[in-house]
Amino acid sequence: MTAILKKEFKSYMHSVVGFLFVAVMIFFFALYATVYNFASGIPYLSYTLSSILLLFWLAIPILSMRILAEERKQRTDQMILTAPVAVGEIVAGKFLAMAAVFMIPVVLMCAVPLYLRRFGEVPLGETYVVIMAFALYGLACIAVGLFVSSITESQVIAAVLTFAILFVTYMMAGIEDLISSTGNLLTKFLSIFDFQGRFVSMASGILDLTSVVYFVSVIGLMLFLTAQSIQKRRYSVSVHNLSMGAYSSVTVCVVTALVVILNLIVARLPERYTNIDVTSNKMYTLTEQTRDILEALDEEIDIYVIQDENSADSTVAQTLKGYADASPHIHVTYIDPVVNPQFIDQYTTGSMTANSVIVESSKRYKVISYQDLYETEIDYTTYQQEVTGYDAEGQITSAIDYCVSEDMPKIYMIAGHNEYTLDAGFQTAIEKENIETETISLINYDAVPEDAECVMIHAPESDLSQDDADKVIAYLEKGGKVLITTDYAGIELPNLERIVASFGMTLQNGYAVDNDSNNHYQEPIYLLPQVAYAPETEGLTGAYTYLLAPYAQGIGIVDEETEEITYTKLLTGSDSSLVKTNVGSAVKYTYEEGDIEGPVCVGIKAERAAQTDEGERSVLYVFTSARMFMDNIDMAVSGNNKKLFSNIMGTMAGHETSVSIPAKSYQLEMLIVSARDMICFGVVMVIAVPVGLIITGIMIWLGRRKR
């Protein structure tokens, strides 16, 4: 086998064919990489590789057409057929020679992502999986070309047949749609020959082991069929040959059946064993929050997708498969609105967009619009809407919890004192926790409503009345839960401070600053506080996980040793933090006379026994940076502030696990590539390297001819 491998590889490298193949592959790869990755700044190599798959139609037939057909035509195959070499070794040697030529540009592709990292973040896991998929696709095409070359002595026929077969495998998905948009037995059979579909399943960021097994089994089957084709020519026409022919046919049928059975078995395995999510943000992997909720599920949940399965959003479908695998109580059904137009009338009187999702239990149902599964924003450079986040898991998990909940907790937002309004992202976080909200003015109530699960006072710019403060304090004494945020404006708020003082705390008037560069962002007034371990901070205490608290006040505790009240300092500054009390005349961020020395607390949870006979606990949360609960501040720390807020809401609502799961960023930031770097890459890889390879191939070929 080694001798045949060396012979065939040298044959390619001593002719124009091998160098031309490598040059063409590099040229088109570099051309599309220049356009997509360098000029457009796209960090994903899948765009580039998907665009050059069509090269396999042309390049592979040229590479493989002569490998066996020419030897058969020139009768040089008789030397190999009569040699004491196993047929399998002959086939393997020739295949590996072509594979070695093919892998030259593939190895070069592997270096490009490392080079692109100079210009920004590149998802290496996704990138190398798609390169592996590209390589497997190419090797499968080479195996097909080798087999076709073994059944004819005409290079032209071998090239045309290989081109036709590879073209059909590339277009198979479209052919299936033409036959039936909903799928039938014929389309399921034709999907066996769908090479591109297997590539696409891995190009989306999933290491799909079923696709890997498929490509490997196709390669193995084609090599086996090639060996059988050669084996039959080793014998002259005789009775013995007829028996060998029968034996070969039976063997081919058995091996083909085994390959089909192997793929069917692998396809039936749960996707948690066959699909490995390699995306940088774990796009297709359910979070621990969702898994905890699904493990506790004890009633049946039906999830309906308003679209036929073949045309459904592949990303959403992958997510729903994760739900079905994670719990036997989850049942996913695809409803084709064309075939069953009356189905949606059970859930809405209006229209429903394709790919919308309905989650239903025996208690209630919830409709999730397809638009809500993705977060979008306007790109003001093009004034077009672009997808920025994927929120399917957050929406579906929230809907499941909503459908199984016995009742809905309610939070009252206090108004009437120029309070801040929650930004849309934080309002959505409350909704995803399945908490109802209502804004009220306490002047219209004798007390805080009895159905209040919790009360939020969000950064009032004017003080509460004494009566309003008394109502909140009375609510706390009965076991209520209150969240207070502040935004220091240099004014006194004695009644608000009286609520805080009822739990033995004070608001330190002034701005909190932190002079430790590890604990602030750009300026010491933008705190990156240290986060304590607590249920409210679950998932936020890891390395390089930050919360941003700008323009915070400090929180003082009158007596931390008291046994009556339990304090949990959720967010604190470093030992270098302090509170600048004389804001107007301060000249530096370091300590000046009159400042309050740290460590500064900017987020706290205080608990004490309620004045009831039911063993309840009163809870008061105080966060002195209201701006940390704004969307623009939250974006700077990748949604961590919102996660803290969701955890607090879930804790106050009595959720053992927060059901508000943040949307996952849909794409990485674009690469910032200078024009010089783009031009250099284009000149070298698109022009210099391919031209150099072709000239080298021609010179070697001419040199051999002269000899």
MIZAKOL-155260 format. One record per residue (C-alpha): residue in three letters; x, y, z. Coordinates in pm, whole numbers, padded with zeros to 5 digits, always signed. Last residue first. Example, Ala and Ser with C-alpha at 12.3 -4.5 7.8 and 13.67 -1.06 7.14 Angstrom:
BEGIN
ser+01367-00106+00714ala+01230-00450+00780
END
This chain:
BEGIN
arg+01392+01378-01999lys+01250+01681-02173arg+00901+01568-02072arg+00997+01549-01705gly+01125+01907-01710leu+00811+02027-01885trp+00593+01867-01614ile+00805+02009-01331met+00794+02355-01491ile+00417+02335-01544gly+00354+02231-01183thr+00574+02508-01047ile+00400+02766-01268ile+00060+02643-01141leu+00173+02655-00778gly+00319+03005-00813val+00001+03133-00976pro-00208+02987-00691val+00027+03132-00420ala+00072+03479-00571ile-00285+03563-00673val-00557+03481-00420met-00332+03398-00125val-00058+03661-00153val-00245+03948-00319gly-00565+03889-00120phe-00389+03854+00216cys-00188+04171+00152ile-00497+04360+00034met-00694+04265+00347asp-00404+04349+00576arg-00360+04690+00411ala-00732+04767+00419ser-00730+04711+00794val-00932+04426+00945ile-01166+04487+01238leu-01347+04157+01283met-01720+04178+01349glu-01840+04111+01701leu-01964+03760+01758gln-02307+03653+01646tyr-02638+03547+01795ser-02573+03650+02154lys-02779+03422+02371ala-03094+03565+02523pro-03099+03561+02900ile-03288+03284+03081ser-03570+03395+03307val-03694+03076+03470ser-03489+03127+03787thr-03480+02802+03980glu-03645+02749+04319his-03895+03014+04221gly-04039+03181+04532ala-04136+03508+04365met-03873+03693+04568thr-03607+03447+04453gly-03719+03468+04089met-03711+03848+04093ile-03367+03846+04254asn-03237+03594+04000ser-03381+03799+03715phe-03208+04115+03843leu-02875+03934+03876lys-02918+03797+03522lys-03000+04146+03397asn-02676+04277+03544asn-02490+03988+03377gly-02627+04066+03030ser-02293+04077+02847val-02124+04322+03086ala-02144+04634+02864met-02492+04531+02750asp-02623+04574+03106ile-02521+04940+03110asn-02717+05004+02789asp-03018+04804+02910met-03056+04981+03244phe-03064+04801+03579met-02709+04908+03665arg-02840+05262+03645ala-03024+05220+03974ser-02689+05206+04150thr-02757+05199+04525phe-02901+04851+04538val-03110+04768+04846tyr-03292+04439+04895leu-03526+04405+05191val-03665+04069+05305ser-03915+03990+05580arg-03917+03625+05683glu-04227+03419+05762gly-04263+03193+06065glu-04644+03196+06053asp-04713+03375+06381thr-04647+03719+06237gln-04405+04003+06310ala-04168+03885+06036ala-03827+03741+06122arg-03540+03932+05967glu-03363+03954+05636ala-03132+04211+05472lys-02994+04174+05119ile-02727+04414+05004gly-02588+04591+04698val-02346+04887+04694cys-02124+04799+04993val-01806+05005+05015pro-01483+04856+05149gly-01438+05129+05237glu-01352+05466+05387ile-01613+05741+05404asp-01487+06076+05275gly-01469+06376+05508glu-01104+06450+05447glu-00992+06318+05113tyr-00932+05958+05006thr-00845+05890+04641tyr-01072+05986+04351lys-00937+06337+04318val-01053+06699+04324ala-01376+06669+04526ser-01558+07003+04559gly-01905+06913+04427val-01902+06551+04541asn-01823+06617+04906thr-01912+06267+05024lys-01678+06062+04807val-01748+05707+04927leu-01456+05463+04941ser-01301+05170+04757ser-00938+05060+04790asp-01028+04758+05006ser-01234+04640+04709gly-01596+04729+04641thr-01896+04528+04749leu-02197+04361+04589leu-02410+04093+04759lys-02347+04195+05117thr-02575+03946+05292tyr-02711+04080+05621thr-02914+03883+05875ile-03124+04088+06118glu-03222+04003+06476glu-02884+03863+06572thr-02721+04206+06568glu-02347+04194+06508glu-02360+04406+06192asp-02476+04710+06389val-02547+05036+06206ile-02486+04899+05858gly-02382+05147+05589ile-02472+05134+05221gly-02266+05337+04975gln-02393+05528+04676ala-02346+05411+04318tyr-02264+05620+04011pro-02200+05318+03789ala-02258+04955+03896leu-02126+04708+03635leu-02134+04335+03707tyr-01846+04119+03589thr-01768+03756+03515tyr-01396+03728+03440ala-01359+03450+03696gly-01688+03306+03819thr-01925+03462+04071leu-02218+03546+03845gly-02374+03203+03782glu-02579+03218+04102thr-02576+03573+04236glu-02927+03577+04384pro-02881+03233+04541ala-02573+03370+04720tyr-02195+03375+04676ala-02072+03732+04704val-01985+03947+04401gln-01696+04194+04400pro-01800+04518+04238leu-01706+04639+03890leu-01762+05003+03980tyr-01784+05285+03726ile-01679+05576+03953pro-01316+05460+03939glu-01310+05538+03563gln-01241+05304+03268tyr-01427+05013+03429his-01362+04958+03798asn-01265+04673+04027asn-00944+04545+03873ser-00810+04902+03853asp-00836+04929+04233asn-00926+05291+04304asp-01293+05215+04364val-01543+05497+04384ala-01882+05522+04558tyr-02051+05856+04502gly-02202+06053+04788asn-02470+06016+05053gln-02417+05700+05254leu-02759+05535+05275thr-02815+05384+05621met-02899+05038+05747gly-03058+04886+06058phe-03352+04721+05879ser-03598+04996+05965ala-03323+05235+05851val-03387+05141+05486ile-03753+05236+05520arg-03650+05556+05703glu-03408+05635+05419leu-03706+05650+05182asn-03876+05886+05428pro-03567+06104+05465leu-03491+06149+05094glu-03224+06418+05092ile-03097+06554+04764gly-02753+06519+04603ala-02882+06316+04309tyr-02768+05968+04410asp-02962+05703+04218thr-03135+05459+04443thr-03283+05109+04412ile-03520+04950+04659leu-03650+04591+04637val-03911+04495+04893lys-04033+04158+05023gly-04315+04135+05273gly-04323+03932+05593lys-04581+04130+05788glu-04319+04377+05913leu-04225+04451+05552tyr-04581+04554+05463ala-04591+04781+05768ile-04266+04945+05655val-04409+04996+05305lys-04729+05149+05442asp-04531+05376+05679ala-04319+05500+05387asp-04630+05592+05191asp-04774+05780+05491gln-04452+05974+05545ser-04459+06077+05183leu-04195+05931+04954asp-03912+06159+04857ser-03847+06292+04510glu-03617+06140+04247pro-03743+05788+04324ala-03490+05519+04222his-03708+05212+04160ile-03927+05121+04455met-04022+04759+04394val-04276+04562+04595cys-04300+04183+04635glu-04542+03894+04620ala-04820+04150+04648asp-05159+03979+04682glu-05232+04167+05005pro-05216+04506+04836val-04979+04751+05013ala-05193+04943+05256asp-05481+05191+05263tyr-05443+05233+04889asn-05479+05528+04650ile-05185+05719+04801leu-04977+05409+04739ser-04955+05491+04370ile-04962+05174+04163thr-04778+05008+03875glu-04872+04646+03817thr-04649+04356+03727glu-04723+03987+03674ile-04435+03747+03729asn-04377+03464+03485glu-03998+03491+03523lys-03998+03565+03149glu-04222+03863+03220ile-03976+03998+03476ala-03686+03961+03231thr-03894+04133+02963gln-03929+04434+03190phe-03552+04422+03237gly-03490+04431+02861ala-03752+04698+02800asp-03600+04945+03044leu-03763+04981+03386thr-03905+05325+03446tyr-03726+05538+03705glu-03934+05682+03986asn-04060+06040+03972his-04226+06005+04314gly-04578+05893+04217ala-04508+05529+04136ile-04449+05205+04329met-04410+04896+04111tyr-04618+04610+04250ile-04502+04254+04185lys-04741+03966+04135pro-04691+03591+04158met-04886+03380+03905asp-05078+03075+04020glu-05060+02696+03989ser-04767+02710+03751val-04753+02438+03482cys-04821+02654+03174tyr-04616+02950+03296asp-04315+02729+03369ile-04335+02587+03016ala-04372+02938+02869ser-04066+03063+03058thr-03865+02767+02930ile-03985+02839+02576gln-03906+03211+02582gly-03563+03183+02740glu-03467+02886+02523ala-03577+03062+02204asp-03397+03387+02284tyr-03131+03407+02015gly-02965+03747+01998thr-02846+04018+01760val-03055+03967+01447glu-03034+04263+01210gln-03292+04522+01110gln-03186+04753+00831tyr-03103+05121+00848thr-02768+05045+00678thr-02533+05230+00915tyr-02810+05257+01173asp-02823+04881+01221ile-03165+04847+01380glu-03203+04584+01651thr-03319+04227+01675glu-03366+03963+01943tyr-03484+03626+01818leu-03751+03388+01948asp-03988+03683+01989gln-04022+03722+01610tyr-04152+03365+01587ser-04440+03459+01813ile-04470+03256+02130val-04827+03144+02213lys-04894+03030+02569tyr-05126+02757+02690arg-05323+02675+03001lys-05396+02413+03266ser-05369+02079+03078ser-05042+02198+02929glu-04965+02391+02612val-04667+02563+02449ile-04739+02712+02105val-04447+02812+01883ser-04429+03044+01582asn-04232+02902+01291ala-04466+03066+01035thr-04644+03375+01162met-04983+03343+01331ser-05298+03513+01207gly-05575+03639+01430thr-05846+03465+01630thr-05591+03285+01842tyr-05537+02950+02010gln-05797+02707+01873asp-05796+02894+01540ile-05432+02787+01501phe-05538+02434+01400gln-05788+02539+01132pro-05524+02571+00857asn-05420+02202+00878val-05243+02112+00551val-05130+02466+00472pro-05064+02550+00838asp-04822+02252+00860ile-04819+02158+01227tyr-04492+02028+01371thr-04523+01839+01699val-04287+01838+01998his-04377+01635+02306ile-04210+01715+02638his-04294+01483+02930pro-04011+01244+02845ser-03769+01524+02943ala-03419+01624+02830asp-03439+01465+02485ala-03760+01651+02397tyr-03614+01980+02522gly-03290+01932+02324lys-03492+01849+02013leu-03667+02182+02065thr-03333+02363+02048gln-03240+02189+01723ala-03577+02279+01574val-03527+02643+01675thr-03191+02648+01494ser-03329+02465+01189asp-03622+02704+01140ala-03891+02474+01001ser-03913+02389+00632asn-03879+02010+00658glu-04088+01995+00975asp-04393+02172+00834gln-04454+02498+01015ile-04652+02619+01315val-04442+02450+01582tyr-04650+02287+01856ile-04508+02208+02199asp-04716+01974+02413ile-04632+01951+02782glu-04731+01651+02995glu-04709+01677+03371asp-04438+01597+03626leu-04166+01846+03540ala-03895+01864+03807glu-03628+01741+03565leu-03748+01994+03306ile-03707+02285+03549asp-03357+02173+03651arg-03262+02128+03283thr-03383+02479+03201gln-03177+02636+03477glu-02874+02421+03388thr-02877+02579+03045leu-02987+02395+02733thr-02715+02363+02472tyr-02791+02479+02117met-02632+02825+02128lys-02348+02725+02359asn-02202+03078+02344ser-01884+02991+02151thr-02061+02726+01946val-01920+02375+01986asp-02247+02201+02076ile-02188+01827+02059asn-02467+01631+01892thr-02453+01250+01905tyr-02499+01168+02275arg-02742+01447+02366glu-02905+01375+02031pro-03052+01051+02160leu-02942+00756+01942arg-03177+00668+01657ala-02949+00820+01391val-02661+00600+01510ile-02873+00288+01467leu-02995+00396+01123asn-02639+00475+01013leu-02515+00132+01120ile-02813-00039+00954val-02739+00135+00623val-02371+00037+00639leu-02466-00322+00726ala-02707-00336+00431thr-02436-00213+00195val-02197-00477+00332val-02453-00755+00283cys-02554-00644-00067val-02191-00610-00178thr-02107-00951-00033val-02398-01114-00216ser-02290-00954-00541ser-01928-01058-00492tyr-02021-01420-00419ala-02235-01431-00732gly-01951-01290-00936met-01704-01529-00774ser-01931-01817-00870leu-01941-01689-01226asn-01563-01647-01220his-01520-02009-01121val-01738-02109-01413ser-01496-01914-01627val-01427-01565-01758ser-01080-01478-01628tyr-01028-01369-01269arg-00857-01061-01135arg-01117-00843-01303lys-01379-00927-01039gln-01146-00811-00761ile-01110-00468-00919ser-01484-00396-00898gln-01502-00551-00550ala-01220-00324-00431thr-01403-00022-00572leu-01720-00130-00394phe-01526-00155-00067leu-01369+00186-00120met-01713+00333-00187leu-01856+00167+00126gly-01574+00291+00349ile-01602+00648+00221val-01980+00640+00262ser-01936+00496+00614val-01695+00776+00709phe-01933+01040+00570tyr-02232+00897+00757val-02042+00836+01082val-01934+01202+01082ser-02288+01312+00999thr-02429+01107+01288leu-02155+01248+01511asp-02285+01600+01459leu-02026+01841+01596ile-02266+02132+01601gly-02179+02490+01508ser-02406+02554+01209ala-02154+02409+00962met-02207+02064+01112ser-02570+02022+01004val-02484+02201+00678phe-02228+01934+00586arg-02477+01655+00642gly-02733+01835+00427gln-02473+01883+00154phe-02410+01512+00114asp-02775+01415+00062phe-02766+01063-00083ile-02956+00898+00204ser-03203+01187+00180leu-03335+01016-00135phe-03489+00736+00073lys-03662+00982+00305thr-03780+01175-00001leu-03935+00858-00144leu-04112+00765+00180asn-04269+01107+00212gly-04176+01464+00302thr-04388+01774+00362ser-04253+01978+00070ser-04276+01677-00160ile-04101+01593-00487leu-03966+01944-00547asp-03855+01967-00185glu-03663+01639-00218ile-03488+01765-00532gly-03383+02080-00348ala-03230+01874-00067met-03058+01650-00323met-02877+01933-00503tyr-02530+01855-00366thr-02577+01478-00397val-02703+01528-00755phe-02402+01740-00850leu-02166+01482-00699ile-02325+01203-00906ala-02323+01403-01230phe-01963+01520-01186thr-01848+01164-01112leu-02029+01037-01423val-01877+01309-01640ala-01523+01255-01508ala-01536+00875-01540ile-01686+00902-01889val-01407+01138-01992gln-01137+00921-01833ser-01261+00619-02029glu-01165+00276-01894thr-01478+00242-01684ile-01587+00080-01357ser-01283+00172-01144ser-01302+00546-01221val-01654+00554-01078phe-01526+00400-00753leu-01240+00648-00723gly-01473+00942-00792val-01709+00831-00514ala-01414+00798-00274ile-01298+01147-00374cys-01648+01285-00301ala-01641+01122+00044leu-01297+01276+00104gly-01430+01619+00009tyr-01730+01597+00243leu-01505+01471+00524ala-01267+01765+00469phe-01549+02021+00462ala-01698+01872+00779met-01355+01892+00947ile-01325+02255+00835val-01674+02315+00979val-01563+02161+01309tyr-01246+02370+01303thr-01442+02693+01273glu-01710+02614+01529gly-01449+02539+01796leu-01226+02830+01693pro-01495+03095+01727val-01284+03397+01616glu-01255+03704+01838gly-01086+04004+01680phe-00833+04116+01420arg-00524+03917+01514arg-00752+03617+01560leu-00781+03605+01179tyr-00432+03448+01157leu-00539+03159+01379pro-00855+03116+01171val-00639+03103+00850ala-00404+02826+00963cys-00660+02545+00930met-00730+02651+00571leu-00369+02571+00481val-00421+02216+00610val-00728+02191+00384pro-00526+02316+00084ile-00280+02023+00125met-00553+01778+00234phe-00675+01722-00123val-00333+01605-00244ala-00305+01366+00051ala-00660+01238-00010met-00572+01160-00371ala-00274+00952-00255leu-00483+00801+00027phe-00739+00675-00224lys-00474+00518-00447gly-00306+00343-00155ala-00637+00227-00002val-00753+00077-00333ile-00429-00115-00388glu-00415-00222-00025gly-00771-00354-00043val-00684-00551-00353ala-00415-00734-00159val-00076-00728-00328pro+00098-01032-00478ala+00099-00867-00823thr-00130-00997-01096leu-00384-00715-01065ile-00109-00456-01029met+00069-00559-01347gln-00260-00601-01529asp-00353-00241-01441thr-00104-00124-01701arg-00359-00219-01966gln-00343+00138-02106lys-00723+00171-02079arg-00736+00007-01734glu-00452+00225-01611glu-00634+00531-01742ala-00961+00435-01571leu-00797+00366-01234ile-00666+00708-01113arg-00752+00886-01438met-01087+01041-01341ser-00998+01109-00977leu-00845+01458-00971ile-01045+01596-01263pro-01367+01453-01117ile-01278+01605-00775ala-01216+01956-00911leu-01539+02012-01101trp-01829+01903-00879phe-01615+01946-00565leu-01574+02313-00648leu-01946+02354-00573leu-01855+02336-00204ile-01686+02675-00238ser-01956+02897-00087ser-02017+02677+00216leu-01644+02701+00298thr-01647+03082+00303tyr-01963+03128+00507ser-01852+02854+00748leu-01531+03046+00822tyr-01710+03262+01082pro-01547+03586+01201ile-01724+03804+00939gly-01521+04124+00893ser-01679+04215+00557ala-01348+04276+00372phe-01137+04021+00562asn-01372+03735+00649tyr-01634+03746+00374val-01464+03893+00067thr-01104+03789+00140ala-01221+03447+00259tyr-01419+03408-00065leu-01110+03472-00277ala-00881+03272-00046phe-01102+02963-00075phe-01140+03010-00451phe-00766+03043-00511ile-00662+02776-00260met-00885+02512-00421val-00777+02612-00773ala-00406+02603-00681val-00433+02263-00511phe-00607+02110-00813leu-00366+02275-01058phe-00065+02150-00862gly-00195+01792-00871val-00301+01802-01236val+00013+01974-01374ser+00221+01661-01338his+00506+01547-01115met+00303+01614-00797tyr+00016+01398-00912ser+00241+01109-01017lys+00443+01151-00700phe+00124+01093-00499glu+00036+00790-00711lys+00376+00623-00667lys+00402+00706-00296leu+00057+00565-00221ile+00124+00258-00436ala+00449+00189-00248thr+00279+00243+00088met+00000+00000+00000
END
